Amino acid sequence: MTELSRRSRLLAWFIRWTVVLALLSGLLALLYALQGSLSERSGPDVGAAAQDERRAANNIVKLGTELAESFGLKEAAAQSVEWQPRVVAYGRVVPNPRAMAEVRAPFAGTLRAAANSPWPALGGHVEAGDTLGWLDIRVGPQERLDLEIKLREARAKQQGAEEVFKIQQERLQRIQSLESPGAIARADLDQALVQLADARTQLVTARAAVQQWQDALTEINGSGERKETAWTQPLKAPAAGEITDLAGRPGMALEAGGVVARLVDFRRALVRLDIPVRILTEGPPPEVELVPVAESPPSLAGATNRSEPAAAEQPARAVFAGIAPQVEPSSQYAGYWYEVDNAQVSVLRALNGSARKTHADRGGAIWRPGLFVQATVKIPESKPRKAVAVPERALLYHQGRALVYVRITPGRFERREVQVLGRDADRWVLASGVAPGELVISERAQALLSEEFRTAADVD
């Protein structure tokens, strides 16, 4: 009985495990069939997702040399720099008295537009010496009599100057004819020469005055025997600028000294910059770089989908011009005047070609009174620290983190999180994350970010 019982148990065990293995085989076959069905439905995306996972392992993006070249990636070496802590100083553009000019009527008369150009308009730009219009000066009998009297006086002075010149010339000739060793002192000869030169100068001045009054009478007498004649004089712009006020128009009668137009050269912007007193241990900086303040604070601008930081504003170089008379009441900062350097105007002209009087050529299209500006001022007592500078377009932002991509080997790129200290011209200054000399992706880095996080985007 014992042997029979043992055989029965072995048979039951064998049958049981045979059934279990059969069930497992069927289950594996079913799972394999389901996987094939899912692969047919999803197509090549599952394989691409696995490939992306392999590419992005450990923050490494593997593209291969050919694929990286097709993306148009460009590299630049990170540079070692010294960064000095800075503070932001705010200011605003104010009217510049040295950039203003007025066109006034020198005599009483009537305004008239030029024959070959229209009358100036508000906002129009003119260069120094441009003719804005003409002033027809009315000359009556009294003015004509005054001119004739002044002409007679000038002629009398000319006649007297000619006689004095003749006398001095004859005196010098007599002295020179008697000149012999010991006959006349050298000082007397020098004095005669000086007196002759003075007489010649007086004669030339008198002749010029006669000619001036004669030309004036000739011009106003060109109309014949009329009792009133017109004398025309051009109205020229005393300096380059933009017409901000136009008080005169063709046909308007003006008195002597009446304002015709006011000009402002907005290229010569004057800025009041308020600087914290605590950083003025060495006085105000002799030169600063100014940029306009953003239209709205970043907190009010809302979230954006841009991974790259906003492009830097083109700074305007400004030089110290003086101390403001008052401290800013709200901030208690010291105020200083800075004048924007006119060198940027020549740069704008070079960039915009030789076209004259265009909106871009004025150089002051933005820098007008009321514009708020800011500048970064170094703190003199702070110690510089070693840092690394990378190109502007190398920096990216993802999920609130600042990132750069470093090329490890051809076709392999590493994503690194960095700490940004600030901007220096067209470069970002970093405190950590990149070592000097490493090759960072300076162009098309966004393509690497998209390639690395493409799997996460597809899952979302």
C-alpha positions as a printed Julia matrix, in Angstrom:
460×3 Matrix{Float64}:
  0.0     0.0     0.0
  2.84    2.25    0.7
  4.38    1.83   -2.75
  1.04    2.29   -4.49
  0.3     5.44   -2.51
  3.65    6.92   -3.36
  3.18    6.27   -7.07
 -0.23    7.88   -6.93
  1.17   11.0    -5.36
  3.94   11.24   -7.98
  1.43   10.88  -10.78
 -0.77   13.58   -9.29
  2.22   15.91   -8.86
  3.29   15.36  -12.47
 -0.2    16.0   -13.79
 -0.58   19.14  -11.68
  2.69   20.71  -12.83
  1.99   19.76  -16.43
 -1.25   21.69  -16.24
  0.52   24.65  -14.6
  3.19   24.78  -17.32
  0.52   24.58  -19.99
 -1.33   27.48  -18.44
  1.85   29.55  -18.21
  2.67   28.85  -21.85
 -0.79   29.94  -22.89
 -0.52   33.11  -20.83
  2.85   34.0   -22.37
  1.46   33.39  -25.83
 -1.47   35.68  -25.06
  0.84   38.43  -23.78
  2.98   38.13  -26.89
 -0.06   38.46  -29.09
 -1.25   41.53  -27.18
  2.19   43.15  -27.52
  2.18   42.57  -31.25
 -1.26   44.09  -31.52
 -0.17   47.18  -29.57
  2.93   47.54  -31.73
  0.82   47.47  -34.86
 -1.5    50.13  -33.47
  1.18   52.5   -32.14
  3.49   52.21  -35.14
  7.07   53.41  -34.8
  6.38   55.8   -31.85
  7.14   53.22  -29.19
 10.54   52.58  -30.69
 11.16   56.34  -31.02
 10.25   56.84  -27.37
 12.72   54.2   -26.3
 15.34   55.84  -28.51
 14.62   59.23  -26.91
 15.03   57.71  -23.48
 18.41   56.36  -24.49
 19.35   59.74  -25.99
 18.41   61.74  -22.9
 19.92   59.42  -20.33
 21.84   61.33  -17.63
 21.12   64.73  -19.29
 23.05   63.61  -22.37
 21.62   64.2   -25.84
 23.1    61.89  -28.47
 22.41   63.03  -31.99
 25.36   61.89  -34.0
 27.63   64.1   -36.04
 25.5    64.26  -39.19
 22.24   64.96  -37.37
 23.89   67.65  -35.24
 25.21   69.38  -38.34
 21.78   69.27  -39.95
 20.34   71.14  -36.94
 22.7    74.07  -37.65
 24.23   74.06  -34.18
 27.05   76.52  -33.51
 29.57   76.4   -30.7
 31.51   79.01  -28.74
 34.07   78.66  -25.98
 33.08   79.89  -22.52
 35.32   82.75  -21.41
 36.75   83.37  -17.97
 35.77   86.83  -16.65
 35.64   88.74  -13.4
 32.22   89.82  -12.24
 31.71   92.72   -9.89
 28.34   92.99   -8.1
 26.12   95.7    -9.48
 22.94   97.56   -8.66
 20.3    98.89  -11.0
 19.87  102.67  -11.13
 16.75  104.15  -12.67
 16.23  107.49  -14.36
 14.27  109.33  -17.02
 14.94  111.45  -20.08
 14.41  115.18  -19.54
 14.53  118.15  -21.96
 18.08  119.06  -22.92
 18.57  122.85  -23.13
 21.68  122.39  -25.25
 19.69  120.48  -27.86
 17.05  123.2   -28.41
 17.04  126.0   -30.98
 14.63  128.64  -32.25
 14.07  130.18  -35.65
 13.13  133.85  -35.27
 12.39  136.63  -37.74
 15.34  139.07  -37.72
 13.15  141.86  -39.12
  9.47  142.65  -39.35
  7.97  141.12  -42.46
  5.77  138.47  -44.05
  6.53  134.72  -44.2
  6.66  132.98  -47.55
  7.3   129.33  -48.47
 10.23  128.46  -50.69
  9.47  127.88  -54.34
 11.08  124.41  -54.53
 10.03  122.97  -51.14
  6.87  122.97  -48.99
  6.51  124.78  -45.7
  7.91  122.73  -42.78
  5.55  120.51  -40.79
  5.49  119.42  -37.16
  7.73  116.41  -36.62
  9.8   117.17  -39.7
 13.56  116.78  -39.41
 15.9   119.46  -40.74
 19.66  119.78  -40.89
 21.67  122.82  -39.91
 21.56  125.42  -42.69
 18.38  124.09  -44.35
 16.09  126.83  -45.68
 12.72  126.67  -43.95
 11.16  129.56  -45.89
 11.6   133.24  -46.77
 10.86  136.49  -44.99
  9.69  139.39  -47.14
 10.87  142.44  -45.19
  8.84  145.59  -45.75
 10.97  148.72  -46.08
  9.24  152.11  -45.91
 10.51  155.7   -46.45
 11.84  155.97  -42.89
 13.9   152.79  -43.21
 15.2   153.92  -46.61
 16.22  157.31  -45.14
 18.07  155.57  -42.29
 19.98  153.42  -44.75
 20.95  156.44  -46.86
 22.18  158.3   -43.76
 24.27  155.32  -42.67
 25.67  155.01  -46.19
 26.73  158.68  -46.18
 28.35  158.24  -42.76
 30.21  155.18  -43.99
 31.45  157.04  -47.07
 32.69  159.91  -44.88
 34.56  157.45  -42.68
 36.02  155.82  -45.74
 37.27  159.18  -47.07
 38.88  159.99  -43.72
 40.5   156.55  -43.57
 41.93  157.02  -47.05
 43.5   160.36  -46.08
 44.98  158.9   -42.88
 46.37  155.96  -44.8
 47.92  158.3   -47.39
 49.55  160.43  -44.67
 50.98  157.41  -42.87
 52.26  155.98  -46.13
 54.06  159.23  -47.04
 55.51  159.49  -43.52
 56.95  156.01  -43.77
 58.48  156.79  -47.16
 60.21  159.88  -45.73
 61.61  157.92  -42.81
 62.88  155.18  -45.08
 64.56  157.74  -47.39
 66.46  159.26  -44.42
 67.46  155.91  -43.0
 71.2   155.69  -42.43
 73.38  154.43  -39.57
 72.55  156.66  -36.58
 70.22  158.98  -38.52
 66.93  157.59  -37.1
 66.11  155.27  -34.24
 64.79  151.82  -35.04
 61.87  152.37  -32.67
 60.63  155.3   -34.75
 60.67  153.17  -37.9
 58.74  150.37  -36.16
 56.18  152.84  -34.87
 55.62  154.21  -38.37
 55.09  150.7   -39.7
 52.53  149.96  -36.98
 50.64  153.17  -37.63
 50.54  152.42  -41.34
 49.12  148.95  -40.64
 46.42  150.44  -38.39
 45.48  152.97  -41.07
 45.22  150.21  -43.66
 42.92  148.2   -41.37
 40.66  151.19  -40.79
 40.46  151.8   -44.52
 39.49  148.19  -45.28
 36.79  148.28  -42.57
 35.38  151.53  -43.87
 35.2   150.23  -47.43
 33.41  147.07  -46.28
 30.82  149.14  -44.39
 30.21  151.31  -47.45
 29.77  148.24  -49.61
 27.34  146.67  -47.14
 25.03  149.7   -46.94
 25.32  150.22  -50.71
 24.23  146.62  -51.39
 21.26  147.02  -49.05
 20.1   150.18  -50.81
 20.67  148.66  -54.23
 18.51  145.66  -53.33
 15.58  147.65  -51.95
 15.81  150.17  -54.8
 15.48  147.44  -57.42
 11.75  148.08  -57.73
 12.18  151.55  -59.21
 10.65  154.65  -57.65
  8.03  152.92  -55.47
  7.74  154.32  -51.97
  7.75  150.82  -50.42
  9.9   147.94  -51.65
 10.36  144.32  -50.54
 13.61  142.97  -49.19
 13.72  139.16  -49.02
 15.83  137.13  -46.6
 15.93  133.3   -46.17
 15.05  131.71  -42.84
 17.61  128.98  -42.16
 17.71  126.33  -39.44
 20.43  127.25  -36.92
 20.96  123.58  -35.95
 19.83  120.09  -36.83
 16.73  118.8   -35.12
 13.06  118.01  -35.23
 10.38  120.68  -35.45
  8.41  120.52  -32.2
  6.59  123.86  -32.41
  5.54  125.71  -35.57
  4.3   129.2   -34.74
  4.5   130.7   -38.24
  2.91  129.85  -41.56
  3.05  131.37  -45.06
  1.36  134.74  -45.29
  1.72  135.53  -41.57
  3.1   138.95  -40.64
  5.69  138.95  -37.86
  7.43  141.6   -35.86
 11.18  141.62  -35.44
 12.17  138.74  -33.14
  8.96  136.77  -33.63
  9.26  132.98  -33.26
  8.78  131.02  -36.46
  9.65  127.48  -35.27
 11.35  125.61  -32.44
 13.77  122.75  -33.04
 14.93  119.96  -30.72
 17.73  117.52  -31.5
 16.5   114.39  -29.71
 19.74  112.62  -30.56
 21.31  114.62  -27.72
 19.23  113.12  -24.92
 19.73  114.32  -21.35
 19.01  111.78  -18.6
 18.56  112.32  -14.87
 19.86  109.13  -13.25
 19.14  108.47   -9.56
 21.95  106.45   -7.96
 21.98  104.98   -4.42
 24.2   107.02   -2.13
 25.84  103.93   -0.63
 27.66  103.09   -3.85
 28.96  106.62   -4.43
 32.12  106.22   -2.36
 34.19  107.08   -5.43
 31.74  109.58   -6.89
 29.35  109.09   -9.8
 30.56  106.87  -12.64
 31.99  108.91  -15.54
 30.16  106.76  -18.07
 27.14  104.44  -18.01
 25.18  102.31  -20.46
 21.46  103.05  -20.52
 18.55  100.95  -21.77
 14.83  101.76  -21.76
 12.81  100.25  -18.93
 10.46   97.44  -20.0
  6.92   98.48  -20.87
  5.46   96.45  -17.98
  7.0    94.69  -14.97
  7.84   91.01  -15.59
  5.34   89.94  -12.92
  2.53   91.58  -14.88
  3.57   90.33  -18.29
  2.28   86.78  -17.71
  3.83   83.44  -18.56
  5.25   82.83  -22.02
  6.28   79.74  -23.95
  9.69   81.14  -24.8
 12.6    79.03  -23.6
 15.15   81.63  -24.63
 15.52   84.85  -22.58
 14.43   88.09  -24.14
 17.01   89.77  -26.36
 19.03   92.51  -24.75
 18.19   96.1   -25.57
 20.89   97.93  -27.49
 22.47  100.1   -24.78
 23.18  103.78  -25.3
 26.46  105.1   -23.94
 26.05  108.21  -21.8
 28.7   110.43  -20.23
 28.53  112.38  -16.97
 27.31  115.95  -17.46
 26.69  117.33  -13.97
 24.95  117.01  -10.61
 21.21  117.44  -10.32
 20.11  120.23   -7.94
 17.82  118.01   -5.83
 17.73  114.52   -4.33
 14.9   112.23   -5.44
 12.29  112.65   -2.63
 10.74  109.17   -2.79
 13.96  107.08   -2.91
 16.42  109.55   -1.36
 18.85  108.71   -4.16
 21.3   111.28   -5.49
 20.5   112.64   -8.96
 23.05  113.15  -11.73
 22.83  114.38  -15.31
 24.08  112.14  -18.12
 24.08  113.0   -21.8
 23.72  110.28  -24.4
 26.73  110.1   -26.66
 26.1   111.16  -30.26
 28.33  108.37  -31.56
 25.31  106.07  -31.75
 23.81  108.34  -34.43
 26.65  107.58  -36.82
 26.14  103.87  -36.11
 22.45  104.15  -36.95
 23.28  105.95  -40.17
 25.75  103.26  -41.14
 23.18  100.53  -40.44
 20.38  102.31  -42.29
 22.4   103.42  -45.31
 22.86  106.96  -46.51
 19.14  107.85  -46.58
 18.66  111.28  -45.08
 15.97  112.51  -42.72
 14.4   109.08  -42.17
 12.8   108.06  -38.9
 15.59  105.61  -38.08
 18.3   108.09  -39.06
 17.28  110.61  -36.42
 18.72  108.51  -33.59
 16.22  110.0   -31.13
 13.05  108.17  -32.13
 12.84  106.63  -28.63
 15.06  108.82  -26.48
 12.58  111.6   -25.77
 11.59  113.4   -22.56
  9.53  111.18  -20.27
 11.2   107.88  -21.22
 12.22  105.81  -18.19
 15.66  104.24  -18.45
 17.91  102.09  -16.29
 21.61  101.41  -15.91
 23.68   98.85  -14.03
 26.27  100.5   -11.79
 29.15   98.57  -10.26
 29.56   98.63   -6.48
 33.08  100.02   -5.92
 33.75   98.43   -2.52
 32.7    94.93   -3.59
 35.37   92.41   -4.6
 35.23   90.97   -8.13
 34.6    87.21   -8.36
 35.62   84.78  -11.03
 32.87   83.8   -13.41
 32.25   82.5   -16.92
 30.71   84.41  -19.84
 28.72   82.64  -22.56
 27.0    84.04  -25.68
 23.56   85.54  -25.27
 21.69   82.83  -27.2
 23.37   79.98  -25.31
 21.12   80.43  -22.26
 17.76   78.62  -22.14
 14.98   78.36  -19.57
 12.98   75.2   -18.85
 10.59   74.72  -15.92
 12.03   77.79  -14.21
 15.65   76.64  -14.48
 18.46   78.29  -16.44
 20.19   75.81  -18.76
 23.01   75.59  -21.27
 24.18   72.73  -23.49
 27.85   71.78  -23.52
 29.37   69.72  -26.31
 31.19   66.74  -24.8
 32.19   64.96  -27.99
 31.07   65.41  -31.59
 27.36   64.59  -31.64
 27.02   64.32  -27.81
 25.74   67.23  -25.73
 25.18   67.61  -22.0
 22.47   69.72  -20.44
 23.65   71.68  -17.4
 21.83   73.87  -14.96
 23.62   77.2   -14.37
 23.46   80.14  -11.99
 23.12   83.47  -13.78
 24.84   86.51  -12.27
 23.82   89.05  -14.89
 24.34   90.31  -18.4
 27.44   91.98  -19.75
 26.67   93.54  -23.15
 25.71   90.6   -25.4
 26.94   87.85  -23.06
 25.53   86.15  -19.97
 27.77   85.86  -16.91
 27.43   82.55  -15.03
 28.56   81.66  -11.52
 28.5    77.87  -11.94
 27.66   75.08  -14.34
 30.24   75.73  -17.06
 34.03   75.78  -16.9
 36.18   78.23  -18.9
 37.12   76.86  -22.3
 34.2    74.42  -22.6
 32.25   74.56  -25.83
 28.67   75.72  -25.31
 25.99   75.73  -27.99
 25.59   79.38  -28.96
 23.07   79.0   -31.79
 20.04   76.69  -32.18
 20.33   75.39  -28.61
 16.54   75.28  -28.55
 16.7    72.33  -30.95
 18.59   70.27  -28.35
 16.06   71.16  -25.67
 13.19   70.1   -27.91
 14.94   66.87  -28.86
 15.7    65.94  -25.25
 12.23   66.57  -23.83
 10.28   65.37  -26.83
  9.25   62.15  -25.05
  7.84   64.04  -22.07
  5.9    66.31  -24.38
  4.38   63.36  -26.25
  3.31   61.69  -23.01
  1.67   64.9   -21.76
